Amino acid sequence: MDLLQLRYFQAVARHEHVSRAAAELHVAQPALSRSIARLESELKVPLFDREGRRIRLNRFGATFLARVDQVLDHLDQGRRELEDAAGLARGSVAVASETLRTVTELSARFIAEHPEVSFQLHQGPASVMCDLLRTGTVDFCLASAPLGGVELESLVLSNEEVLVAVPPTHGLARRRRVDLRMLVDEPFITTRPGYWQRTLADQLFSRIGVQPRIVCEGDDPGAIRGLISAGVGMGLLPAVSRRATASPKVAWLHLDDPVPRRTLKLVWRKSAYLSAAARSFKDLAVDVARQWPSDG
């Protein structure tokens, strides 16, 4: 077997779909299928269960994938160490975030200061970010939700109050503070499970023995404020959202007892090698976070 076969297998195993893997790898589907067949023949075990056109990673494949991930990850890290040692100016940084709005300012600063570095962004909930870290697809995650699955290190970039945003025409819009029990029957707009807004909403309402009345949930945290302004419901938004822009227009309420907070962390895999470019991104993230205003 060779490295190309292993990378092909890794992509097919991740997608469990040959044509999608072929599109990602920019290879012809028949060539990819033949490569996987040759690998299975060499290993003398099937790595996938075939069900018509669908494939599923079987127990042999799952065992082999764990080793392949480790081998390719070590090789990729070794390549990056050699690039740094050789003093190569060009590098790459890949970052994942729950919402791209969180990383917009930081990305703009980094690209402006390091135009020679290849920069990639990914967006997804906690489960997706965990997989991206585990496979070495990204160097860092910007996360408010807890991440697990691999040994991680992190540093806190911000810790801020979370506010209740309501439509400007809502009966509570003139209030400054509100008790959670007053919101029990109110329609809530939030994200799907895996994002911090949903986790926080579930935790808060569970403390008073009820579930939030969710009327809209999705994978785009950045769309919540617009939907609230349109009158679809209310939702939980970090204080930074109030400071960032005056539109779409919503009314802001402080929540009493407990006062919810959002902690944003920069997270990376403890065993991963951080290239010079990645270390520069980390330093810049700390510097940018210091300039963010505090609650108020």
N, C-alpha and C positions, 0 to 999 in steps of 0.2 A: 504494500500500500504506500501511497505518497501523500504529501500534504494537501494536494489539490483534492484528492479523494476525500480526505478528512473534512476539508472545508465544505465540500459538496454535501457530505453526509450531515454535517452540523446544520446547514441551511434547510435541508429537507426535513430533518428531525424537528427543527424549530417550527416550521410551517405545517408539517404533516400534510404537505401538498406539493407535488412535484412541479406543477406549472408555476406556482407562486415562487418557489425556490429558484426555478430557472430564470424567471423574470428578475429576481433580485441579483442573481449571479451573472446575468447577461450571457447565458449559454442556452443552447438549444435543448428543449425538453428531452428528445430521444438520447442525446449525448449524456445528459444528467442521469437518466434512467439506466443507461448502460454502465455508467460509473458506479452507481449504487449496486447494481447486480454483480459487477466484478468484485466489489468490496465484500458483499455477502458470500460470494463464492470463495474468496480467499479466507474469510473468517469461518466458513463452513457452518454458519447459522444464519437464519433470516433475521433481519433487524427491524422489519416492519411486517405488520399484518395487512394483507390486501383484501379490500372489500369492494370489488368492482373497480371504480376509478379512485376510490378513497383509500388512503393508507393511514395506519396508526402505528406509532412507535410501540414495539412489544418489549417484554422484559429484558431480552438480550440487547435490544437497541438502547433502552434506557440505561443499562449498565455501561454499555460502550460509550454512550454520549457523555456520561459523567467524566470518563477518562479523556475523551477527545476535547471536551471543554477545557480541562486542566492543561492538556498538552498545548493546545493552540493559544491559550491565554499566556502560558509561560513563554512561548515563542514570541508572541506579540510584545510582551513586556521586555524581553531580551532585545528585540529590535529597537524599541524605544530607548532603552538604556544605551545601546551602541550609538544611536543618533545623537543623544546628548553628549556622550563621551567624545564623539567626533566633532563636536562643536557645530552641528548643523543648525542653521537658523530656522529652517522650516520645521514645523511640528503640527500636531493636531490636538484638539480638545473636543470632547463630546459631553454634552450636559443634558440631563433630563429634568423636567419640572412638571408639577401638577397643572400649572397654567403658564403659558408662554408670557403672559403679561408680567409675571413676577420677575422674569429674567430679561426683560426687554432692555432696561437701562444698563444692566451689567453687560449684556451682550454687545450693545452699541459701543460702550467704553472699551471693551476688550478688543473688538475688531478694529477700532480706530487706533489703538495703541500697538496692536500686533497684526498688521495687515497680511503678513507673510504666513500666518498660522491658519490651517484649515479648521474651521469651527462648525460644529454640528449641534442641532437642538432636537430633542425628542420631547413629546408631551404624553402624559398618561397617569393613571392612578397608582397607588402604592404597589400593587402587585406587578404592574408593568415595570415600574422603576426598579423593583427588587431583581427582576429577571435581567434587566439591562446592566445592572451592577454585577450580578453574578457571572454573566457571560463576558464581562469586560467590554461591552458595547459602548458604555459611557464611563467617563472618568468620575463625574460627580452627579449627584441629584440634589435639587433644591426641593425640600420636602417639609411639609407641616404634619403629614400623617406619619405614624411610626413605620419604619422599614425593618425588615428582618430577613432571615434566610441565609445570610453570610455574615462574617465578622466585620463590623463596620466601625468607622470613626466618624465623628461629626463635630461641627462647631456651630454655635448659635449665632445667627445673623440678626435676628430681631425677635422681640417678644412684645406683642401688642394686644390691646383690648379688641374683642370682637363685638360688633354692634348689631342691633336688629335694624334692618332697613325695611321701611314700609312705604307703600304708595303715598304720594303727597296728598291725596284726597281721602286717605284712610282716617277713621275716627280717632286713632291713636297718634296721628301725625303731629299734633300740637303738644304732645307730652314730651318730657325730657327723659324720663326713666319709666321702666315698666317691669312688672313682676312676671316671671315665666308662666305662672298659672293663668294670667290674663290672655295668653296666646294659645291655650290648649286647643281651641276650636278654629283657630285661624289657618287659612291655607298657606302652606310653605312651599317655596321654590328652593331646591337644593340640587346637589350632585348625586350621582349614583354612588353606591357603597364603594369604598376604596379611596375616596377623596376626603380631605380633612373636614370640609363643611358638613358632610353627611355624618361622619363619625361624631362630630361635636353635637349636632342636632339630636342624634340618637342618644348620646350620653346625657345631655341636659334633660330631655323629656323623660328618660328612664328614671331619673332621680325623683320625679313626682309621680311615677307609676303609670305613665301614658306614653303613647307613640305620637310623633308629630303627624299632622294631617298634610301629607305631601301631595300636592296637585301637579307638580312638574319636577322631573329629575332628568339630568343629562350628564354629558361628558365634557361640557364646556363651562367651567366656572366663570369665565369672563362674561357670559351671557346673562348671568343671574340678575345683575343690577338693571339691565334694560327691561327684563320681564317684570321686575318689581315695579319699576316706573310706569309700566303699561297697565298695572293694576291686576296682574295675574295672581299675585300673592305677596308674602313677605319672605325675608331670608336673612341669613347670618353672613355678614361681610366684615373683613378686617378693617381697622381704623384707617389703614393706608388708603383704602378705597375712597373714603370721605375726603382725604387730603389731596388725592391725585387729580380729581376733576370734579367740576360742578354738574356734569351731565353724564348719563340721564338723571333727571331730578328725582330724588327720593328724600324721605324724612328719616332722621337717624335717632335711635333710641338706645340708651344705656340699659343693660339688663342687670337687675339686682339679684344678689344672693343665689347662686354664685355669679361673679363677674367672669364671663368666659374670656379666654385668651388664646392667641395663636402664636406658637413658637415655630419660626422658620429656621431650618437648619441646612447647612451645606454638608452633604454626606458622601463618603467615599469608602471603598473597600480597603480594609486595613492591610491586606497582603498585596495590594496592587502597587506597581511602580508608578509614581507620579513623575511624568516628564517635566522638562523645564517649562514647556508651554502650560502644562497643567498646574504647576506650582505658581506660575504667574497669574493664572486665572484665580486660583485660591487666594492669593494675596490681594488681588483686585476686589474680589468678593467681600473680603473683610473691610477694605478701604471704602467701598461703596456703601456697605451697610452702616458704617460709622456716620455717614452723612445723612442717613434717613432720619427724619424727625421722630421724636418720641411721641407717646400718646398725648392727645390733647386736641 
